[in-house]
Amino acid sequence: MTIHNEASVRDEVIRLEAARCRALVAADIDTLDRLVSDDVVHVHANGKTDDKKAYLAMVGGAIRFLSAERAHLDVRVYDQLAVATGPLRQSIEISATGQRSDMHIMTTQVWRFDTDTWRQVSFQATTL
């Protein structure tokens, strides 16, 4: 196993999470596809769980992200894994109904170093 420099991993995970938030707002499925692992488990604040296919389909059509912003993200590094926790504010619009929702959630994410980059393997949201 490769030993990673903790500070550089923290910076990289924070950079990748910022890219993920931008990709949500842009509905950039290609970027999201690269950022999340094929075996990702994405648990929404309402308890709904998505695999990668369902997550990308949701972002690609069911929900439009109007904003996704983080004030800070705490990242703990464990060699090939990084656990990131922090608040996330996002505004969404349900495509089918036009209903908008502003959400303030706390997230826990697990990122795994996979071949050449860090990819998100788990996401859990809790409403604040």
N, C-alpha and C positions, 0 to 999 in steps of 0.2 A: 504494500500500500504506500501511496505517496503521502508524505507529511507536508501539509500546506501551512504557509505563514498565516497565522490567525488574523492579523490586521489586513492583509491583502484579501483574504477570503471574505471578511466582513465587508470590505469596500466593494468587492465583486458582487456579493449577494445583494447589497443595497442597490448597486447599479442595475443588476438584473431585475430586481423588484420594481424599480422605477420604470424600466423598459416594459415590464409586464403591465403596469398601470397605464402607461401611454398606449400600449397595444390594445388594451381593453377599450379605451376611449376612441381609438382609431378603427376599432373592429379589425385589427390586423391579425388575421388568423395564422398567417405564415410565421409571424414572430412568436405568437403564443404557442404554436406547434413546436417551435424550437426550444422555448423556455420551459415547457412542462414535459415531464417524462411520459413515456407511453403507458406506464402503470400508475399514473397519478390518481389520487383519491381526493376529490374536491368536495368538502362538506360546507354547505351554505349555512348562513345564520338561522334559517328556518328548519334546518335539519336535513334538507334534501341533499343527497349524495350523487355526484356525477363522476363517471370515468372520463378519460380524455375525449373520447368521441362526443359524449353528451355535453361536456364543458365547452368544447369548440363550437358545437352546434348552437348552444345557448348564446354564446357571444356573437356568433355569425348571423343570428336571426331573431331569436326569441326576446333578447334583452339588448337595449342600446345603452351603453355607458356614456353618460353625459360628463361625468368627472370621476376621477379616482385619485385621491391625494393622501399622502402620508406625512405626518409631522416628524416622525422618527421611527426607527426600526432597530430593535436590539437583536444582535446576531451572536449566537454562541457556536463555536466551532469544535467539532469532534472528528478530526481527521477527514474522512470522506463524506461526512454529513455536517450540515449547518442547520441550526434551529433558529428561526427568525420570528420574533413576536413584536407586535406594535399595533397602534390604532390606525384605522383606515376609514376615511370619509369618502363615500361615493354616492353619486346620484345616478339613478337608472330610470329608464322608461321601458315599460312592457310594450313590445312591438304590436301585439294583437289588440291592445286596448288603449294605448296611449297614456296609461296611468303612470305617473311619476312617483318616485320614492327617494327620499334622502336617507341614507343609512350611515350610522356611526357604529363601527364594529371593531372588535379586537380580533386579531388573527394570530394564529400559530401556523407557521409553514416549515416544512422540512425540505431542504435542498440537498441533493446528492451529487457528488462529483462523478460524472459519467463520461468516460473516455477522454473528452477534451474540454468539457465545460460543466458548469453547475446547472442542474435541472430541478425544478420543483417536483417532488414526489408526493407531497401531502399539503393540504390547505384546510384549515378549520377556522370558521368564523363564529363569533359570539356577539350578539347585539349588546351594545352599551346603553 
